[in-house]
Structure formats: C-alpha cells, structure tokens
Amino acid sequence: MSSQRPASRYGDPGWRRLALAPALIAAVVLFVGIALIGQEPFVFVSWGVAVLALIVIVFAIQARHWWWVPVFAAVAVFWNPVVPFGFDGPLWLGAQYVAIAAFIAAGVLIKVPVPAEGSRR
C-alpha cells in the first residue's frame, strides 16, 4: 500500500485556511462599522473586531505565521471596547479600511497543512 493520499479531483487538498472564516466575518463587521463610527452601536463593532482579531492570532500561531501576530495584536488593542481610544475622523476611517485589507490578506495567506490520514497533531 502507498502511504500517499489519493489525489482529489479538485487538486491537492494539502492546505486548510482556518483563519479565512473569522477574517472574512471581521472584514464584513468592519465594513458595516464604517457607518457606525462615532455612534453608540460602534461598541458592538469594536467587540466583534477585537475578538475576531484574537481568533486570527491563534490561527496564525498554529500555522507558524508569526508576522501576523503583531498586526492583529494591534487591531485587538485599537478596537478594544474595554478601554476605547475614542478615535474618529478620516484617520479612523482609513484605519478601518487598512484593517479590512489586513483581515482579508491574513485569511487568504494563513494556512496549515492537512495532517495525513491516521496521524495526529
């Protein structure tokens, strides 16, 4: 018997993008949050973004993509709802778009290899 996995008809299923779902959800929350900047409901956007940034950090560490950790640690700090910084204006709007781009890039680029059948991580 061969120890290799059979080839999938869709290509080699050798990678999983575990951070893709939380990153895309965070991008949507940030995009919707643009309309709420400076308003009371923006605290819910802050909670969502901070929590999803921490989740992406966990997946980045699992994938050994250490360079994403400081990026999303900064996102978690700046969007934290516990001690808000009270940013507003065009700089904060620009930060929203930068964070959206960072989440999408991380979701696509953070990937872990699929473990071989019968092996445990």
PELINJO-V882790 format. One record per residue. N is the residue number from 0. PHI is phi in whole degrees, 0 to 359 (* if undefined). PSI is psi as a letter, one per 20 degrees, with the letter a starting at -180 (999 if undefined). D_CENTER is the distance of its C-alpha to the mean C-alpha in Angstrom with 1 decimal. Layout:
N/PHI/PSI/D_CENTER + N/PHI/PSI/D_CENTER
This chain:
0/*/q/39.7 + 1/274/q/37.0 + 2/270/i/34.0 + 3/276/q/31.7 + 4/284/q/29.6 + 5/291/q/31.0 + 6/289/p/29.5 + 7/279/q/27.6 + 8/288/i/29.0 + 9/259/j/25.6 + 10/109/a/25.2 + 11/284/o/24.1 + 12/275/l/21.5 + 13/275/i/20.7 + 14/226/q/16.9 + 15/237/p/14.2 + 16/258/n/10.6 + 17/291/h/9.3 + 18/275/i/5.5 + 19/295/g/6.7 + 20/297/g/7.7 + 21/296/h/5.3 + 22/291/g/3.3 + 23/291/h/7.1 + 24/297/g/8.2 + 25/296/h/6.7 + 26/297/g/8.2 + 27/294/g/11.2 + 28/299/g/11.6 + 29/296/g/11.6 + 30/294/g/14.0 + 31/293/h/16.2 + 32/294/i/16.1 + 33/302/h/17.8 + 34/288/i/20.9 + 35/257/j/20.8 + 36/302/p/20.7 + 37/84/j/23.7 + 38/252/r/24.4 + 39/300/g/24.4 + 40/293/i/21.8 + 41/296/i/19.1 + 42/297/h/18.9 + 43/290/h/17.2 + 44/296/g/14.5 + 45/300/g/14.2 + 46/300/g/14.0 + 47/299/g/11.3 + 48/293/g/9.0 + 49/296/g/10.1 + 50/294/g/9.7 + 51/293/h/6.2 + 52/295/g/5.5 + 53/293/h/8.0 + 54/295/g/6.9 + 55/296/h/4.1 + 56/300/g/7.4 + 57/299/g/9.5 + 58/292/h/8.3 + 59/294/h/8.7 + 60/293/g/12.0 + 61/299/h/13.1 + 62/275/i/12.8 + 63/60/k/14.5 + 64/257/m/12.3 + 65/297/h/13.4 + 66/294/i/13.0 + 67/278/h/9.3 + 68/300/g/10.4 + 69/295/h/12.4 + 70/298/g/10.1 + 71/278/i/7.6 + 72/293/g/11.0 + 73/295/g/12.4 + 74/298/g/10.0 + 75/297/h/10.7 + 76/285/g/14.3 + 77/290/h/14.9 + 78/261/j/13.5 + 79/293/p/15.2 + 80/271/i/17.8 + 81/286/g/20.2 + 82/236/m/21.5 + 83/291/q/20.5 + 84/277/i/21.4 + 85/73/k/22.9 + 86/290/q/21.7 + 87/199/r/22.9 + 88/88/a/24.4 + 89/293/h/23.3 + 90/293/g/21.5 + 91/291/h/19.1 + 92/297/g/18.8 + 93/297/h/18.0 + 94/296/h/15.3 + 95/301/g/13.7 + 96/292/h/13.9 + 97/296/g/12.7 + 98/294/h/9.5 + 99/300/g/9.2 + 100/297/h/10.1 + 101/295/g/7.8 + 102/296/g/4.6 + 103/295/g/7.1 + 104/298/g/8.4 + 105/294/g/5.9 + 106/299/h/5.6 + 107/280/h/9.3 + 108/270/h/10.2 + 109/279/o/8.9 + 110/215/q/11.7 + 111/239/q/14.3 + 112/291/q/17.9 + 113/284/p/19.5 + 114/294/q/22.1 + 115/296/q/25.6 + 116/298/p/27.5 + 117/88/i/29.4 + 118/253/q/27.4 + 119/246/q/25.3 + 120/275/999/22.5
